[in-house]
């Protein structure tokens, strides 16, 4: 159920435990969690590195209530390590931030 897909191809300067990591894509998709009757949205960051491929899934259940899930090379990583890798590898916006000019 891929939605907004962004090709990044951007490497990170340093991600502890990975050699030459590169983000392949960032896509939004739907997930279901245990004990929850509703469908949530999550972000999936696909990554390739010399150790293999993997993905970090970022889920925000509520403001301030977030968690990460790792697949592939990220399987078994603790939350703080996945958060640091996700933030280092996620694509950065290339457009300047939107500014609203006040008229009048």
Backbone as ProteinMPNN parsed JSONL, in Angstrom:
{"seq_chain_A": "XXXXXXXXXXXXXXXXXXXXXXXXXXXXXXXXXXXXXXXXXXXXXXXXXXXXXXXXXXXXXXXXXXXXXXXXXXXXXXXXXXXXXXXXXXXXXXXXXXXXXXXX", "coords_chain_A": {"N_chain_A": [[0.817, -1.187, 0.0], [1.795, 1.311, -0.886], [2.24, 4.811, -0.79], [2.849, 8.068, -0.887], [5.759, 8.355, -2.47], [9.205, 8.845, -2.321], [12.133, 9.167, -3.995], [15.368, 9.004, -2.822], [18.248, 8.444, -2.558], [20.275, 9.49, -1.041], [23.176, 9.501, 0.879], [24.215, 8.883, 4.257], [26.216, 10.649, 6.623], [27.218, 9.404, 8.979], [26.18, 6.421, 10.374], [25.925, 4.533, 13.056], [27.248, 1.311, 13.111], [26.669, 0.631, 10.481], [27.937, 0.394, 7.155], [28.525, 2.616, 4.574], [25.71, 3.501, 4.289], [22.675, 4.064, 2.492], [19.749, 5.809, 1.71], [16.993, 4.449, 0.075], [14.241, 4.798, -0.52], [11.392, 6.624, 0.692], [8.357, 5.965, 1.96], [4.851, 6.271, 2.484], [2.497, 4.37, 4.263], [-0.237, 2.158, 5.192], [-0.923, 0.717, 8.399], [-1.688, -1.807, 10.875], [-1.962, -2.142, 14.347], [-1.36, -4.27, 17.192], [-4.061, -4.771, 19.403], [-5.393, -2.484, 18.705], [-8.125, -1.079, 17.101], [-8.188, 0.496, 14.907], [-6.879, 1.749, 11.771], [-3.61, 2.856, 11.14], [-1.289, 5.335, 9.905], [2.02, 5.074, 8.638], [5.561, 5.66, 8.192], [7.874, 4.315, 5.93], [11.202, 3.764, 5.624], [13.362, 2.734, 3.316], [16.522, 1.164, 3.131], [19.848, 0.669, 1.942], [22.987, -0.887, 2.404], [26.477, -1.791, 2.93], [26.269, -4.035, 4.534], [23.833, -5.147, 3.887], [20.288, -5.06, 3.069], [17.531, -3.156, 4.426], [14.854, -1.814, 6.462], [13.377, 0.942, 8.152], [10.613, 1.477, 10.059], [8.491, 4.038, 10.904], [6.243, 4.932, 13.32], [3.633, 6.931, 14.453], [1.629, 6.962, 17.001], [0.16, 8.715, 18.581], [0.454, 12.229, 19.266], [3.639, 12.606, 20.55], [3.767, 9.934, 21.228], [5.461, 7.688, 19.878], [7.012, 5.086, 17.879], [9.565, 2.885, 16.564], [10.176, 0.396, 14.108], [12.2, -2.223, 13.051], [13.409, -3.793, 10.072], [15.183, -6.345, 8.26], [18.559, -5.407, 8.101], [18.184, -3.795, 10.306], [16.792, -5.198, 12.177], [16.117, -6.03, 15.474], [17.425, -3.868, 16.541], [17.741, -1.359, 19.113], [15.249, 1.116, 20.162], [16.261, 3.82, 20.386], [18.564, 3.755, 18.818], [17.533, 3.096, 16.278], [15.959, 5.368, 15.87], [17.953, 7.369, 15.68], [19.298, 6.502, 13.34], [17.191, 6.649, 11.46], [16.638, 9.423, 11.478], [19.097, 10.362, 10.527], [19.186, 9.327, 7.949], [16.806, 9.949, 6.602], [15.197, 11.729, 3.915], [15.965, 15.136, 3.165], [14.142, 18.185, 2.81], [14.223, 19.872, -0.324], [13.184, 22.191, -1.253], [12.696, 25.646, -0.368], [11.41, 26.618, 2.888], [7.863, 27.058, 3.257], [6.494, 30.25, 3.244], [4.237, 32.554, 4.556], [3.142, 35.552, 3.493], [2.282, 38.541, 5.1], [-0.218, 40.657, 4.266], [-1.285, 44.046, 3.945]], "CA_chain_A": [[0.0, 0.0, 0.0], [2.672, 2.474, -0.935], [1.55, 6.046, -1.136], [3.771, 9.112, -1.307], [7.071, 7.759, -2.573], [10.241, 9.816, -2.629], [13.444, 8.586, -4.227], [16.316, 9.885, -2.17], [19.599, 8.166, -2.98], [21.185, 10.294, -0.24], [23.898, 8.756, 1.889], [24.383, 9.573, 5.535], [27.608, 10.791, 7.007], [27.558, 8.345, 9.931], [25.155, 5.652, 11.075], [26.683, 3.549, 13.819], [27.0, -0.089, 12.802], [26.447, 0.418, 9.046], [28.953, 0.911, 6.248], [27.972, 3.205, 3.349], [24.241, 3.416, 4.183], [22.016, 4.958, 1.547], [18.291, 5.704, 1.694], [16.46, 4.136, -1.251], [12.938, 5.439, -0.678], [10.577, 6.905, 1.866], [6.973, 5.825, 1.507], [3.797, 6.28, 3.504], [1.599, 3.243, 4.062], [-1.171, 1.877, 6.28], [-0.581, -0.412, 9.26], [-2.574, -2.13, 12.0], [-1.181, -2.562, 15.504], [-2.079, -5.156, 18.107], [-4.889, -4.125, 20.415], [-5.97, -1.238, 18.202], [-9.111, -1.401, 16.08], [-8.135, 1.436, 13.794], [-5.725, 1.709, 10.885], [-2.703, 3.988, 11.314], [-0.32, 5.579, 8.842], [3.408, 4.986, 9.06], [6.568, 5.943, 7.171], [8.845, 3.223, 5.75], [12.445, 4.221, 5.011], [14.145, 1.606, 2.82], [17.944, 1.495, 3.178], [20.821, -0.322, 1.495], [24.343, -0.624, 2.887], [27.372, -2.916, 2.647], [25.821, -5.178, 5.324], [22.609, -5.675, 3.297], [19.157, -4.14, 2.962], [16.631, -3.127, 5.563], [13.901, -0.709, 6.501], [12.934, 1.429, 9.45], [9.224, 1.919, 9.985], [8.232, 5.044, 11.928], [4.815, 4.983, 13.614], [3.222, 7.909, 15.444], [0.305, 6.566, 17.478], [-0.431, 9.966, 19.05], [1.558, 13.17, 19.47], [4.508, 12.22, 21.655], [3.745, 8.481, 21.396], [5.981, 7.15, 18.626], [7.955, 3.981, 17.977], [10.219, 2.462, 15.336], [10.273, -1.049, 13.915], [13.261, -2.484, 12.089], [13.419, -5.0, 9.246], [16.466, -6.562, 7.604], [19.733, -5.091, 8.918], [17.755, -3.059, 11.501], [16.067, -6.115, 13.053], [16.708, -6.182, 16.792], [18.041, -2.631, 17.028], [16.927, -0.645, 20.107], [14.5, 2.281, 19.671], [17.081, 5.032, 20.251], [19.488, 3.568, 17.691], [16.741, 3.212, 15.048], [15.58, 6.771, 15.728], [19.125, 8.098, 15.2], [19.525, 6.103, 11.952], [16.087, 7.193, 10.668], [16.846, 10.866, 11.339], [20.288, 10.6, 9.719], [19.003, 8.868, 6.571], [15.591, 10.431, 5.933], [15.48, 12.816, 2.968], [15.772, 16.524, 3.585], [13.448, 18.944, 1.765], [15.094, 20.691, -1.176], [12.514, 23.475, -1.456], [12.716, 26.505, 0.815], [10.171, 26.479, 3.648], [6.747, 27.893, 2.835], [6.299, 31.449, 4.064], [3.018, 33.273, 4.265], [3.371, 36.981, 3.637], [1.148, 39.262, 5.638], [-0.536, 41.818, 3.429], [-2.24, 44.986, 4.486]], "C_chain_A": [[0.863, 1.254, 0.0], [1.89, 3.695, -1.388], [2.531, 7.05, -1.687], [5.178, 8.544, -1.31], [8.07, 8.807, -2.999], [11.547, 9.085, -2.817], [14.48, 9.533, -3.663], [17.737, 9.663, -2.665], [20.646, 8.914, -2.176], [21.86, 9.415, 0.797], [24.012, 9.556, 3.168], [25.854, 9.647, 5.868], [28.011, 9.66, 7.944], [26.285, 7.722, 10.49], [25.904, 4.518, 11.74], [26.272, 2.132, 13.455], [26.765, -0.389, 11.337], [27.563, 1.063, 8.238], [28.289, 1.374, 4.964], [26.449, 3.097, 3.251], [23.698, 4.459, 3.222], [20.513, 4.725, 1.594], [17.837, 5.455, 0.263], [15.135, 4.845, -1.497], [12.31, 5.682, 0.682], [9.139, 6.866, 1.387], [6.023, 5.762, 2.693], [2.88, 5.101, 3.218], [0.76, 3.012, 5.309], [-0.726, 0.655, 7.072], [-1.692, -0.627, 10.28], [-1.672, -2.591, 13.136], [-2.033, -3.445, 16.401], [-2.875, -4.344, 19.112], [-5.515, -2.823, 19.974], [-6.915, -1.585, 17.061], [-9.065, -0.476, 14.878], [-6.851, 1.246, 12.976], [-4.927, 2.993, 11.062], [-1.869, 4.17, 10.05], [1.075, 5.509, 9.432], [4.307, 5.372, 7.89], [7.545, 4.78, 7.133], [10.035, 3.764, 4.974], [13.262, 2.998, 4.625], [15.6, 2.041, 2.679], [18.756, 0.337, 2.617], [22.18, 0.096, 2.027], [25.198, -1.849, 2.579], [26.966, -4.186, 3.398], [24.564, -5.828, 4.765], [21.536, -4.608, 3.195], [18.316, -4.207, 4.226], [15.69, -1.954, 5.456], [13.63, -0.347, 7.952], [11.526, 1.972, 9.253], [8.961, 2.824, 11.183], [6.725, 5.181, 12.099], [4.573, 6.023, 14.702], [1.783, 7.585, 15.835], [-0.503, 7.781, 17.911], [0.729, 10.941, 19.214], [2.363, 12.797, 20.727], [4.57, 10.729, 21.916], [4.157, 7.842, 20.078], [6.848, 5.927, 18.902], [8.471, 3.634, 16.587], [10.245, 0.948, 15.311], [11.304, -1.285, 12.827], [13.085, -3.793, 11.362], [14.806, -5.137, 8.628], [17.628, -6.249, 8.546], [19.376, -4.365, 10.207], [17.009, -3.943, 12.504], [16.81, -6.275, 14.378], [17.391, -4.936, 17.339], [17.147, -2.003, 18.092], [16.31, 0.627, 19.518], [15.382, 3.507, 19.449], [18.053, 4.941, 19.084], [18.748, 3.672, 16.351], [16.308, 4.65, 14.806], [16.742, 7.593, 15.172], [19.404, 7.77, 13.728], [18.459, 6.686, 11.036], [16.307, 8.682, 10.422], [18.066, 11.197, 10.484], [20.057, 10.297, 8.238], [17.78, 9.434, 5.857], [15.923, 11.612, 5.021], [15.182, 14.18, 3.561], [15.051, 17.264, 2.469], [14.434, 19.806, 0.981], [14.495, 22.069, -1.424], [12.656, 24.331, -0.198], [11.4, 26.368, 1.571], [9.118, 27.477, 3.171], [6.607, 29.064, 3.795], [5.032, 32.153, 3.616], [3.28, 34.754, 4.515], [2.105, 37.663, 4.133], [0.953, 40.526, 4.829], [-1.469, 42.757, 4.188], [-1.787, 45.783, 5.605]], "O_chain_A": [[0.66, 2.153, 0.816], [1.009, 3.62, -2.245], [2.999, 6.915, -2.818], [5.735, 8.279, -0.244], [7.819, 9.573, -3.93], [12.029, 8.44, -1.886], [14.482, 10.722, -3.98], [18.372, 10.602, -3.145], [21.805, 8.969, -2.588], [21.194, 8.668, 1.512], [23.913, 10.783, 3.149], [26.643, 8.803, 5.443], [29.041, 9.021, 7.729], [25.421, 8.422, 11.017], [26.454, 3.645, 11.068], [25.089, 1.792, 13.486], [26.667, -1.559, 10.967], [28.067, 2.13, 8.585], [27.564, 0.607, 4.33], [25.938, 2.645, 2.226], [24.195, 5.583, 3.149], [20.053, 3.585, 1.525], [18.246, 6.165, -0.655], [14.928, 5.427, -2.561], [12.649, 5.04, 1.677], [8.745, 7.639, 0.514], [6.367, 5.26, 3.763], [2.522, 4.854, 2.066], [1.018, 3.602, 6.358], [-0.22, -0.316, 6.508], [-2.522, 0.251, 10.515], [-0.724, -3.345, 12.913], [-3.262, -3.38, 16.378], [-2.391, -3.329, 19.613], [-6.112, -2.121, 20.79], [-6.534, -2.315, 16.146], [-9.829, -0.652, 13.929], [-5.876, 0.658, 13.446], [-5.495, 4.083, 11.127], [-1.763, 3.259, 9.228], [1.282, 5.849, 10.597], [3.866, 5.406, 6.741], [7.995, 4.308, 8.177], [9.905, 4.17, 3.819], [13.795, 2.302, 5.49], [15.891, 3.128, 2.18], [18.4, -0.829, 2.793], [22.492, 1.285, 2.094], [24.702, -2.832, 2.03], [27.278, -5.291, 2.955], [24.253, -6.961, 5.133], [21.823, -3.411, 3.23], [18.377, -5.171, 4.989], [15.721, -1.196, 4.486], [13.648, -1.193, 8.846], [11.284, 2.815, 8.39], [9.178, 2.432, 12.329], [6.011, 5.505, 11.15], [5.226, 6.003, 15.745], [0.843, 7.89, 15.102], [-1.702, 7.869, 17.643], [1.881, 10.512, 19.293], [1.811, 12.691, 21.823], [5.358, 10.292, 22.755], [3.308, 7.494, 19.257], [7.355, 5.749, 20.01], [7.896, 4.032, 15.573], [10.325, 0.296, 16.352], [11.284, -0.617, 11.794], [12.663, -4.789, 11.95], [15.523, -4.146, 8.489], [17.678, -6.766, 9.663], [20.195, -4.321, 11.125], [16.635, -3.47, 13.578], [17.993, -6.615, 14.396], [17.882, -4.939, 18.468], [15.923, -2.096, 17.997], [16.783, 1.148, 18.508], [15.26, 4.168, 18.418], [18.336, 5.946, 18.432], [19.263, 4.261, 15.401], [16.291, 5.108, 13.663], [16.541, 8.425, 14.287], [19.717, 8.671, 12.95], [18.777, 7.167, 9.949], [16.18, 9.153, 9.291], [18.069, 12.211, 9.786], [20.66, 10.93, 7.372], [17.72, 9.403, 4.627], [16.821, 12.399, 5.318], [14.257, 14.342, 4.358], [15.314, 17.005, 1.295], [15.356, 20.392, 1.548], [15.213, 23.008, -1.767], [12.728, 23.8, 0.911], [10.377, 26.038, 0.971], [9.437, 28.585, 2.742], [6.602, 28.885, 5.013], [4.795, 32.322, 2.419], [3.603, 35.152, 5.635], [1.004, 37.398, 3.649], [1.852, 41.36, 4.724], [-2.322, 42.325, 4.963], [-2.541, 46.607, 6.122]]}, "name": "protein", "num_of_chains": 1, "seq": "XXXXXXXXXXXXXXXXXXXXXXXXXXXXXXXXXXXXXXXXXXXXXXXXXXXXXXXXXXXXXXXXXXXXXXXXXXXXXXXXXXXXXXXXXXXXXXXXXXXXXXXX"}
